[in-house]
Amino acid sequence: WNGRLLPFYYLTVLLLAAVAVSEVVRTIAEVVRNGRPEPRGAGAPLALAALAVVVVLVGVPMGQLPYTQTIENGFAWPSFSPWRMRSQPASFVPGWAKWNYSGYEGKDSYREYHDIVTTMAQVGEQRGCGRAFWEYEKELDRYGTPMALMLLPHWTDGCIGSMEGLYFEASATTPFHFLTQVELSTAPSAAQRDLPYGQFDINKGVDHLQMMGVRYYMATSDNAVAQARTHADLTEVATSGPWVVFEVADSEVVSPLANRPVVAEGIDDSQVDWVEQPLDESGRFGGPAVSWFNDPTRWVVPLASGGPDDWQRVTAGDTPDEVALDPVEVSNAEVTDDGVSFDVDQVGVPVLVKMSYFPNWRASGADGPYRVAPNFMVVIPNDTHVELTYGRTGVEWLSYALTLLGIVGLVLLVRRPLARFAGGDGPVGAAEGPAGEGAGAGEADVLAGPGRLDESGDGADDRSGAEPNGAEAPG
């Protein structure tokens, strides 16, 4: 669903096509030469011609070549010739590059962008750090890109997080972010296809913010601001230009559970089993996590993909039992770039950690983590202090080992070639005189180990001091 991959796909196809063309040309040249040696610089004319073609094909649509004439919605080249190459419509690349590389400061709305970023930094200092969910609208491109607010963590030194990030494709929580975006944006992007999107719903949207541990909701449209101001769990804490910032109540990142989770049987942690399959009646994703996320009546019992044997097992359509858990107090929760830590007042009671699940997470002072819908973690403390850290998996260590092995092999090849083949008109290893007659005529000597071919190709062994052809060195 991510169009960013397409340019690289097309580039790969074009490069492969170029390799095919070059191989065809090389084969034809070999046939034409009929074994004659290739003259120096034989490929230079073809390379220069190819470069000229590329320069023209790329330069004309962008209007960057000398003697380019501007015409209606395009360019013509060269201006002095009665026969001109025309390109219409004009390429978007120059305008795109100018817009992007002029920077945030070069935009007319920079002051507005600067002010909301500064406001969020102040909110974080005064009311505490946390995640921010900002209302989407395509007009945010006035800041330089609709993704400009993804930089909130950068501008606030990590204090204010952004629920939407440039590389959110790496997170299995992404579908649930966009489902919530539709509920809290008047003109949402709904960027991920095949999801069962609803419509603007401030009540359900705030419920999802609390579920995902979002501390601040940033609204900008008149509709979103007006409805947010009527919600009991939203407190207006700041304004900046068109933006109104609300603090979300009961949105802790680590929180106790009311009921014991249940485990969905017959699925694994793949995105297909967890999110996509089975499809709903409209052909959209209806996997266990998505169905649970969109149905508030099911939230009372957390749904897990795995867990201890005493957790109830359920299949699609089952109504799970509500098994109440003992109350537990969570305190001193701290979130870092690659870890979460917190304290509990008793052990053995499951606790919800609202961080995106991934197999790399490791728990200290607790059993787990176990994946629960939508894509968070539950741990069972066996100590009053619990730490979760993001580590490495066996696949990563194997990849690192193979990479290191490849580097070592490359170094060895550079320092000590396994084989070298000598070119030239005469046979390698042949020498003047009777001793060299018929010795390897028409063949290439392959030197293994420490032996070397000297520049003349006579196969001398540097270590023994022996003359070629086996003659003893002068005493």
Contacts in CASP RR format, 6 or more apart in sequence:
PFRMAT RR
TARGET T0000
AUTHOR 0000-0000-0000
METHOD contacts of the structure
MODEL  1
WNGRLLPFYYLTVLLLAAVAVSEVVRTIAEVVRNGRPEPRGAGAPLALAA
LAVVVVLVGVPMGQLPYTQTIENGFAWPSFSPWRMRSQPASFVPGWAKWN
YSGYEGKDSYREYHDIVTTMAQVGEQRGCGRAFWEYEKELDRYGTPMALM
LLPHWTDGCIGSMEGLYFEASATTPFHFLTQVELSTAPSAAQRDLPYGQF
DINKGVDHLQMMGVRYYMATSDNAVAQARTHADLTEVATSGPWVVFEVAD
SEVVSPLANRPVVAEGIDDSQVDWVEQPLDESGRFGGPAVSWFNDPTRWV
VPLASGGPDDWQRVTAGDTPDEVALDPVEVSNAEVTDDGVSFDVDQVGVP
VLVKMSYFPNWRASGADGPYRVAPNFMVVIPNDTHVELTYGRTGVEWLSY
ALTLLGIVGLVLLVRRPLARFAGGDGPVGAAEGPAGEGAGAGEADVLAGP
GRLDESGDGADDRSGAEPNGAEAPG
1 191 0 8 1.000
1 192 0 8 1.000
1 193 0 8 1.000
1 194 0 8 1.000
2 169 0 8 1.000
25 46 0 8 1.000
29 38 0 8 1.000
29 42 0 8 1.000
55 65 0 8 1.000
56 65 0 8 1.000
56 77 0 8 1.000
56 85 0 8 1.000
59 65 0 8 1.000
59 77 0 8 1.000
60 68 0 8 1.000
60 75 0 8 1.000
60 77 0 8 1.000
60 85 0 8 1.000
60 87 0 8 1.000
61 74 0 8 1.000
61 75 0 8 1.000
61 87 0 8 1.000
61 90 0 8 1.000
61 91 0 8 1.000
61 93 0 8 1.000
62 75 0 8 1.000
62 90 0 8 1.000
62 91 0 8 1.000
62 93 0 8 1.000
62 94 0 8 1.000
63 70 0 8 1.000
63 74 0 8 1.000
63 75 0 8 1.000
63 77 0 8 1.000
63 87 0 8 1.000
63 90 0 8 1.000
63 91 0 8 1.000
63 94 0 8 1.000
64 94 0 8 1.000
65 77 0 8 1.000
65 78 0 8 1.000
66 78 0 8 1.000
67 77 0 8 1.000
67 78 0 8 1.000
67 79 0 8 1.000
67 80 0 8 1.000
68 75 0 8 1.000
68 76 0 8 1.000
68 77 0 8 1.000
68 78 0 8 1.000
68 79 0 8 1.000
69 75 0 8 1.000
69 76 0 8 1.000
69 77 0 8 1.000
69 78 0 8 1.000
69 79 0 8 1.000
69 84 0 8 1.000
71 86 0 8 1.000
71 88 0 8 1.000
72 88 0 8 1.000
73 88 0 8 1.000
73 89 0 8 1.000
73 90 0 8 1.000
74 86 0 8 1.000
74 87 0 8 1.000
74 88 0 8 1.000
74 89 0 8 1.000
74 90 0 8 1.000
75 86 0 8 1.000
75 87 0 8 1.000
75 90 0 8 1.000
76 84 0 8 1.000
76 85 0 8 1.000
76 86 0 8 1.000
76 87 0 8 1.000
77 84 0 8 1.000
77 85 0 8 1.000
77 87 0 8 1.000
78 84 0 8 1.000
99 144 0 8 1.000
100 144 0 8 1.000
100 145 0 8 1.000
103 144 0 8 1.000
104 110 0 8 1.000
104 113 0 8 1.000
104 143 0 8 1.000
104 144 0 8 1.000
104 148 0 8 1.000
107 113 0 8 1.000
107 142 0 8 1.000
107 143 0 8 1.000
107 144 0 8 1.000
108 142 0 8 1.000
109 142 0 8 1.000
109 143 0 8 1.000
109 144 0 8 1.000
110 143 0 8 1.000
112 142 0 8 1.000
112 143 0 8 1.000
112 240 0 8 1.000
112 241 0 8 1.000
112 242 0 8 1.000
113 143 0 8 1.000
113 148 0 8 1.000
115 240 0 8 1.000
115 241 0 8 1.000
116 149 0 8 1.000
116 218 0 8 1.000
116 240 0 8 1.000
116 241 0 8 1.000
116 243 0 8 1.000
117 151 0 8 1.000
117 152 0 8 1.000
117 155 0 8 1.000
117 156 0 8 1.000
118 240 0 8 1.000
119 238 0 8 1.000
119 239 0 8 1.000
119 240 0 8 1.000
119 243 0 8 1.000
119 245 0 8 1.000
120 132 0 8 1.000
120 152 0 8 1.000
120 155 0 8 1.000
120 156 0 8 1.000
120 160 0 8 1.000
120 216 0 8 1.000
120 218 0 8 1.000
120 238 0 8 1.000
120 245 0 8 1.000
121 155 0 8 1.000
121 156 0 8 1.000
121 159 0 8 1.000
121 160 0 8 1.000
122 238 0 8 1.000
123 160 0 8 1.000
123 216 0 8 1.000
123 237 0 8 1.000
123 238 0 8 1.000
123 245 0 8 1.000
124 130 0 8 1.000
124 156 0 8 1.000
124 159 0 8 1.000
124 160 0 8 1.000
125 159 0 8 1.000
127 237 0 8 1.000
127 247 0 8 1.000
128 159 0 8 1.000
128 215 0 8 1.000
129 156 0 8 1.000
129 158 0 8 1.000
129 159 0 8 1.000
129 160 0 8 1.000
129 161 0 8 1.000
129 215 0 8 1.000
130 159 0 8 1.000
130 160 0 8 1.000
130 161 0 8 1.000
130 215 0 8 1.000
130 216 0 8 1.000
131 160 0 8 1.000
131 161 0 8 1.000
131 162 0 8 1.000
131 163 0 8 1.000
131 212 0 8 1.000
131 213 0 8 1.000
131 214 0 8 1.000
131 215 0 8 1.000
131 216 0 8 1.000
132 152 0 8 1.000
132 160 0 8 1.000
132 161 0 8 1.000
132 162 0 8 1.000
132 163 0 8 1.000
132 214 0 8 1.000
132 215 0 8 1.000
132 216 0 8 1.000
132 217 0 8 1.000
132 218 0 8 1.000
133 163 0 8 1.000
133 180 0 8 1.000
133 184 0 8 1.000
133 209 0 8 1.000
133 214 0 8 1.000
133 216 0 8 1.000
133 217 0 8 1.000
133 218 0 8 1.000
134 149 0 8 1.000
134 152 0 8 1.000
134 162 0 8 1.000
134 163 0 8 1.000
134 164 0 8 1.000
134 218 0 8 1.000
134 220 0 8 1.000
135 184 0 8 1.000
135 185 0 8 1.000
135 186 0 8 1.000
135 217 0 8 1.000
135 218 0 8 1.000
135 219 0 8 1.000
135 220 0 8 1.000
135 221 0 8 1.000
135 224 0 8 1.000
136 146 0 8 1.000
136 164 0 8 1.000
136 181 0 8 1.000
136 185 0 8 1.000
136 187 0 8 1.000
136 188 0 8 1.000
136 189 0 8 1.000
137 146 0 8 1.000
137 185 0 8 1.000
137 186 0 8 1.000
137 187 0 8 1.000
137 220 0 8 1.000
137 221 0 8 1.000
138 146 0 8 1.000
138 187 0 8 1.000
138 189 0 8 1.000
140 146 0 8 1.000
140 147 0 8 1.000
140 148 0 8 1.000
140 149 0 8 1.000
143 149 0 8 1.000
146 189 0 8 1.000
147 164 0 8 1.000
147 165 0 8 1.000
147 166 0 8 1.000
149 162 0 8 1.000
149 164 0 8 1.000
149 218 0 8 1.000
150 162 0 8 1.000
150 164 0 8 1.000
150 165 0 8 1.000
150 166 0 8 1.000
151 162 0 8 1.000
152 160 0 8 1.000
152 161 0 8 1.000
152 162 0 8 1.000
153 159 0 8 1.000
153 160 0 8 1.000
153 161 0 8 1.000
153 162 0 8 1.000
160 216 0 8 1.000
163 177 0 8 1.000
163 180 0 8 1.000
163 212 0 8 1.000
163 214 0 8 1.000
164 177 0 8 1.000
164 181 0 8 1.000
168 174 0 8 1.000
168 177 0 8 1.000
171 356 0 8 1.000
171 375 0 8 1.000
172 271 0 8 1.000
172 274 0 8 1.000
172 275 0 8 1.000
172 356 0 8 1.000
172 357 0 8 1.000
172 358 0 8 1.000
172 375 0 8 1.000
173 212 0 8 1.000
173 356 0 8 1.000
173 374 0 8 1.000
173 375 0 8 1.000
174 192 0 8 1.000
175 192 0 8 1.000
175 195 0 8 1.000
175 275 0 8 1.000
175 285 0 8 1.000
175 290 0 8 1.000
175 374 0 8 1.000
176 208 0 8 1.000
176 212 0 8 1.000
176 289 0 8 1.000
176 290 0 8 1.000
176 293 0 8 1.000
176 374 0 8 1.000
176 375 0 8 1.000
177 212 0 8 1.000
178 188 0 8 1.000
178 189 0 8 1.000
178 190 0 8 1.000
178 191 0 8 1.000
178 192 0 8 1.000
178 195 0 8 1.000
178 197 0 8 1.000
179 195 0 8 1.000
179 196 0 8 1.000
179 197 0 8 1.000
179 198 0 8 1.000
179 208 0 8 1.000
179 290 0 8 1.000
179 293 0 8 1.000
179 294 0 8 1.000
180 205 0 8 1.000
180 208 0 8 1.000
180 209 0 8 1.000
180 212 0 8 1.000
181 188 0 8 1.000
181 189 0 8 1.000
181 190 0 8 1.000
182 188 0 8 1.000
182 190 0 8 1.000
182 197 0 8 1.000
182 198 0 8 1.000
182 199 0 8 1.000
182 200 0 8 1.000
183 198 0 8 1.000
183 199 0 8 1.000
183 200 0 8 1.000
183 201 0 8 1.000
183 202 0 8 1.000
183 204 0 8 1.000
183 205 0 8 1.000
183 208 0 8 1.000
184 200 0 8 1.000
184 202 0 8 1.000
184 205 0 8 1.000
184 206 0 8 1.000
184 209 0 8 1.000
184 217 0 8 1.000
184 219 0 8 1.000
184 224 0 8 1.000
185 200 0 8 1.000
185 221 0 8 1.000
185 224 0 8 1.000
186 200 0 8 1.000
186 221 0 8 1.000
186 223 0 8 1.000
186 224 0 8 1.000
187 221 0 8 1.000
190 197 0 8 1.000
194 276 0 8 1.000
194 283 0 8 1.000
194 284 0 8 1.000
194 285 0 8 1.000
195 284 0 8 1.000
195 285 0 8 1.000
195 290 0 8 1.000
196 280 0 8 1.000
196 282 0 8 1.000
196 284 0 8 1.000
196 285 0 8 1.000
196 286 0 8 1.000
196 290 0 8 1.000
196 294 0 8 1.000
200 223 0 8 1.000
200 224 0 8 1.000
200 227 0 8 1.000
202 224 0 8 1.000
202 227 0 8 1.000
202 228 0 8 1.000
202 230 0 8 1.000
202 231 0 8 1.000
203 231 0 8 1.000
204 296 0 8 1.000
206 217 0 8 1.000
206 231 0 8 1.000
206 233 0 8 1.000
206 234 0 8 1.000
206 248 0 8 1.000
207 296 0 8 1.000
207 299 0 8 1.000
208 293 0 8 1.000
209 217 0 8 1.000
209 248 0 8 1.000
209 251 0 8 1.000
210 233 0 8 1.000
210 248 0 8 1.000
210 249 0 8 1.000
210 250 0 8 1.000
210 251 0 8 1.000
211 299 0 8 1.000
211 354 0 8 1.000
211 374 0 8 1.000
212 251 0 8 1.000
212 354 0 8 1.000
212 374 0 8 1.000
213 248 0 8 1.000
213 251 0 8 1.000
213 252 0 8 1.000
213 253 0 8 1.000
213 354 0 8 1.000
214 248 0 8 1.000
214 251 0 8 1.000
215 247 0 8 1.000
215 248 0 8 1.000
215 251 0 8 1.000
216 237 0 8 1.000
216 245 0 8 1.000
216 246 0 8 1.000
216 247 0 8 1.000
216 248 0 8 1.000
217 228 0 8 1.000
217 234 0 8 1.000
217 245 0 8 1.000
217 246 0 8 1.000
217 248 0 8 1.000
218 243 0 8 1.000
218 244 0 8 1.000
218 245 0 8 1.000
218 246 0 8 1.000
219 225 0 8 1.000
219 228 0 8 1.000
219 243 0 8 1.000
219 244 0 8 1.000
219 246 0 8 1.000
220 242 0 8 1.000
220 243 0 8 1.000
220 244 0 8 1.000
225 244 0 8 1.000
228 234 0 8 1.000
228 236 0 8 1.000
228 244 0 8 1.000
228 246 0 8 1.000
229 236 0 8 1.000
229 244 0 8 1.000
233 248 0 8 1.000
233 249 0 8 1.000
233 250 0 8 1.000
234 246 0 8 1.000
234 247 0 8 1.000
234 248 0 8 1.000
234 249 0 8 1.000
235 246 0 8 1.000
235 247 0 8 1.000
235 249 0 8 1.000
236 244 0 8 1.000
236 245 0 8 1.000
236 246 0 8 1.000
237 245 0 8 1.000
237 246 0 8 1.000
237 247 0 8 1.000
238 244 0 8 1.000
238 245 0 8 1.000
239 245 0 8 1.000
252 330 0 8 1.000
252 333 0 8 1.000
252 354 0 8 1.000
253 333 0 8 1.000
253 335 0 8 1.000
253 340 0 8 1.000
253 353 0 8 1.000
253 354 0 8 1.000
253 355 0 8 1.000
254 330 0 8 1.000
254 333 0 8 1.000
254 340 0 8 1.000
254 342 0 8 1.000
254 351 0 8 1.000
254 352 0 8 1.000
254 353 0 8 1.000
254 354 0 8 1.000
255 330 0 8 1.000
255 351 0 8 1.000
255 352 0 8 1.000
255 354 0 8 1.000
256 325 0 8 1.000
256 327 0 8 1.000
256 328 0 8 1.000
256 329 0 8 1.000
256 330 0 8 1.000
256 349 0 8 1.000
256 351 0 8 1.000
256 352 0 8 1.000
257 302 0 8 1.000
257 325 0 8 1.000
257 349 0 8 1.000
257 350 0 8 1.000
257 351 0 8 1.000
257 352 0 8 1.000
257 378 0 8 1.000
258 300 0 8 1.000
258 324 0 8 1.000
258 325 0 8 1.000
259 300 0 8 1.000
259 301 0 8 1.000
259 302 0 8 1.000
259 322 0 8 1.000
259 323 0 8 1.000
259 324 0 8 1.000
259 325 0 8 1.000
260 301 0 8 1.000
260 311 0 8 1.000
260 312 0 8 1.000
260 323 0 8 1.000
260 324 0 8 1.000
260 325 0 8 1.000
260 350 0 8 1.000
261 301 0 8 1.000
261 302 0 8 1.000
261 303 0 8 1.000
261 304 0 8 1.000
261 307 0 8 1.000
261 311 0 8 1.000
261 350 0 8 1.000
261 370 0 8 1.000
261 372 0 8 1.000
261 378 0 8 1.000
262 301 0 8 1.000
262 302 0 8 1.000
262 303 0 8 1.000
262 304 0 8 1.000
262 311 0 8 1.000
262 312 0 8 1.000
262 313 0 8 1.000
262 314 0 8 1.000
262 320 0 8 1.000
262 321 0 8 1.000
263 304 0 8 1.000
263 305 0 8 1.000
263 306 0 8 1.000
263 307 0 8 1.000
263 311 0 8 1.000
263 312 0 8 1.000
263 313 0 8 1.000
263 314 0 8 1.000
264 288 0 8 1.000
264 303 0 8 1.000
264 304 0 8 1.000
264 305 0 8 1.000
264 306 0 8 1.000
264 314 0 8 1.000
264 315 0 8 1.000
264 316 0 8 1.000
265 313 0 8 1.000
265 314 0 8 1.000
265 315 0 8 1.000
266 273 0 8 1.000
266 315 0 8 1.000
267 273 0 8 1.000
267 274 0 8 1.000
267 288 0 8 1.000
267 305 0 8 1.000
268 274 0 8 1.000
268 305 0 8 1.000
269 305 0 8 1.000
269 359 0 8 1.000
269 371 0 8 1.000
273 287 0 8 1.000
273 288 0 8 1.000
274 287 0 8 1.000
274 288 0 8 1.000
274 289 0 8 1.000
274 305 0 8 1.000
274 371 0 8 1.000
274 375 0 8 1.000
275 285 0 8 1.000
275 286 0 8 1.000
275 287 0 8 1.000
275 289 0 8 1.000
275 290 0 8 1.000
276 285 0 8 1.000
276 286 0 8 1.000
276 287 0 8 1.000
277 285 0 8 1.000
277 286 0 8 1.000
277 287 0 8 1.000
278 286 0 8 1.000
278 287 0 8 1.000
278 316 0 8 1.000
279 285 0 8 1.000
279 286 0 8 1.000
280 286 0 8 1.000
280 291 0 8 1.000
288 303 0 8 1.000
288 316 0 8 1.000
288 373 0 8 1.000
289 303 0 8 1.000
289 373 0 8 1.000
289 374 0 8 1.000
289 375 0 8 1.000
290 374 0 8 1.000
291 298 0 8 1.000
292 298 0 8 1.000
292 299 0 8 1.000
292 303 0 8 1.000
292 373 0 8 1.000
292 374 0 8 1.000
293 373 0 8 1.000
293 374 0 8 1.000
300 322 0 8 1.000
301 320 0 8 1.000
301 321 0 8 1.000
301 322 0 8 1.000
302 352 0 8 1.000
302 372 0 8 1.000
302 373 0 8 1.000
302 378 0 8 1.000
303 372 0 8 1.000
303 373 0 8 1.000
304 311 0 8 1.000
304 370 0 8 1.000
304 371 0 8 1.000
304 372 0 8 1.000
304 373 0 8 1.000
304 378 0 8 1.000
305 370 0 8 1.000
305 371 0 8 1.000
305 372 0 8 1.000
306 370 0 8 1.000
306 371 0 8 1.000
307 368 0 8 1.000
307 370 0 8 1.000
308 367 0 8 1.000
308 380 0 8 1.000
312 320 0 8 1.000
312 321 0 8 1.000
312 323 0 8 1.000
314 320 0 8 1.000
325 349 0 8 1.000
325 350 0 8 1.000
326 346 0 8 1.000
326 349 0 8 1.000
328 344 0 8 1.000
328 345 0 8 1.000
328 346 0 8 1.000
328 349 0 8 1.000
328 351 0 8 1.000
329 344 0 8 1.000
329 345 0 8 1.000
330 342 0 8 1.000
330 343 0 8 1.000
330 344 0 8 1.000
330 351 0 8 1.000
331 342 0 8 1.000
331 343 0 8 1.000
331 344 0 8 1.000
331 345 0 8 1.000
332 341 0 8 1.000
332 342 0 8 1.000
332 343 0 8 1.000
333 340 0 8 1.000
333 341 0 8 1.000
333 342 0 8 1.000
334 340 0 8 1.000
334 341 0 8 1.000
334 342 0 8 1.000
335 355 0 8 1.000
338 389 0 8 1.000
338 390 0 8 1.000
338 391 0 8 1.000
339 387 0 8 1.000
339 388 0 8 1.000
339 389 0 8 1.000
339 390 0 8 1.000
340 353 0 8 1.000
340 355 0 8 1.000
340 387 0 8 1.000
340 388 0 8 1.000
341 385 0 8 1.000
341 386 0 8 1.000
341 387 0 8 1.000
341 388 0 8 1.000
342 351 0 8 1.000
342 385 0 8 1.000
342 386 0 8 1.000
343 384 0 8 1.000
343 385 0 8 1.000
343 386 0 8 1.000
344 351 0 8 1.000
344 381 0 8 1.000
344 384 0 8 1.000
344 386 0 8 1.000
345 384 0 8 1.000
346 384 0 8 1.000
347 381 0 8 1.000
347 382 0 8 1.000
347 383 0 8 1.000
347 384 0 8 1.000
348 380 0 8 1.000
348 381 0 8 1.000
348 382 0 8 1.000
349 380 0 8 1.000
349 381 0 8 1.000
350 378 0 8 1.000
350 379 0 8 1.000
350 380 0 8 1.000
351 366 0 8 1.000
351 378 0 8 1.000
351 379 0 8 1.000
351 380 0 8 1.000
351 381 0 8 1.000
351 386 0 8 1.000
352 372 0 8 1.000
352 376 0 8 1.000
352 377 0 8 1.000
352 378 0 8 1.000
353 369 0 8 1.000
353 376 0 8 1.000
353 377 0 8 1.000
353 378 0 8 1.000
353 379 0 8 1.000
353 388 0 8 1.000
354 376 0 8 1.000
355 361 0 8 1.000
355 376 0 8 1.000
355 377 0 8 1.000
355 388 0 8 1.000
356 375 0 8 1.000
356 376 0 8 1.000
357 369 0 8 1.000
357 371 0 8 1.000
357 372 0 8 1.000
357 375 0 8 1.000
357 376 0 8 1.000
357 377 0 8 1.000
358 390 0 8 1.000
359 393 0 8 1.000
360 390 0 8 1.000
360 391 0 8 1.000
360 392 0 8 1.000
360 393 0 8 1.000
360 396 0 8 1.000
361 369 0 8 1.000
361 377 0 8 1.000
361 388 0 8 1.000
361 389 0 8 1.000
361 390 0 8 1.000
361 391 0 8 1.000
362 388 0 8 1.000
362 389 0 8 1.000
362 390 0 8 1.000
362 391 0 8 1.000
363 369 0 8 1.000
363 379 0 8 1.000
363 386 0 8 1.000
363 387 0 8 1.000
363 388 0 8 1.000
364 386 0 8 1.000
364 387 0 8 1.000
364 388 0 8 1.000
364 389 0 8 1.000
365 381 0 8 1.000
365 382 0 8 1.000
365 383 0 8 1.000
365 385 0 8 1.000
365 386 0 8 1.000
365 387 0 8 1.000
366 379 0 8 1.000
366 380 0 8 1.000
366 381 0 8 1.000
366 382 0 8 1.000
366 383 0 8 1.000
366 386 0 8 1.000
366 388 0 8 1.000
367 379 0 8 1.000
367 380 0 8 1.000
367 382 0 8 1.000
368 377 0 8 1.000
368 378 0 8 1.000
368 379 0 8 1.000
368 380 0 8 1.000
369 377 0 8 1.000
369 378 0 8 1.000
369 379 0 8 1.000
369 388 0 8 1.000
370 377 0 8 1.000
370 378 0 8 1.000
370 379 0 8 1.000
371 377 0 8 1.000
372 378 0 8 1.000
377 388 0 8 1.000
379 386 0 8 1.000
379 388 0 8 1.000
416 449 0 8 1.000
416 450 0 8 1.000
418 448 0 8 1.000
418 449 0 8 1.000
419 446 0 8 1.000
419 447 0 8 1.000
419 448 0 8 1.000
420 446 0 8 1.000
420 447 0 8 1.000
420 453 0 8 1.000
421 444 0 8 1.000
421 446 0 8 1.000
422 428 0 8 1.000
422 444 0 8 1.000
422 445 0 8 1.000
422 453 0 8 1.000
422 457 0 8 1.000
423 444 0 8 1.000
426 442 0 8 1.000
427 438 0 8 1.000
427 439 0 8 1.000
427 440 0 8 1.000
427 441 0 8 1.000
427 442 0 8 1.000
427 443 0 8 1.000
428 440 0 8 1.000
428 443 0 8 1.000
428 444 0 8 1.000
428 445 0 8 1.000
428 453 0 8 1.000
428 457 0 8 1.000
428 459 0 8 1.000
429 436 0 8 1.000
429 439 0 8 1.000
429 440 0 8 1.000
429 445 0 8 1.000
429 457 0 8 1.000
429 458 0 8 1.000
429 459 0 8 1.000
429 468 0 8 1.000
430 436 0 8 1.000
430 438 0 8 1.000
430 439 0 8 1.000
430 440 0 8 1.000
430 441 0 8 1.000
431 439 0 8 1.000
431 458 0 8 1.000
431 468 0 8 1.000
431 469 0 8 1.000
433 469 0 8 1.000
435 469 0 8 1.000
435 470 0 8 1.000
435 471 0 8 1.000
436 469 0 8 1.000
439 469 0 8 1.000
445 453 0 8 1.000
445 459 0 8 1.000
447 453 0 8 1.000
447 459 0 8 1.000
450 462 0 8 1.000
450 463 0 8 1.000
451 461 0 8 1.000
451 462 0 8 1.000
451 463 0 8 1.000
452 460 0 8 1.000
452 461 0 8 1.000
452 462 0 8 1.000
453 459 0 8 1.000
454 460 0 8 1.000
454 462 0 8 1.000
458 468 0 8 1.000
459 468 0 8 1.000
460 466 0 8 1.000
460 467 0 8 1.000
460 468 0 8 1.000
465 473 0 8 1.000
466 472 0 8 1.000
466 473 0 8 1.000
467 473 0 8 1.000
END
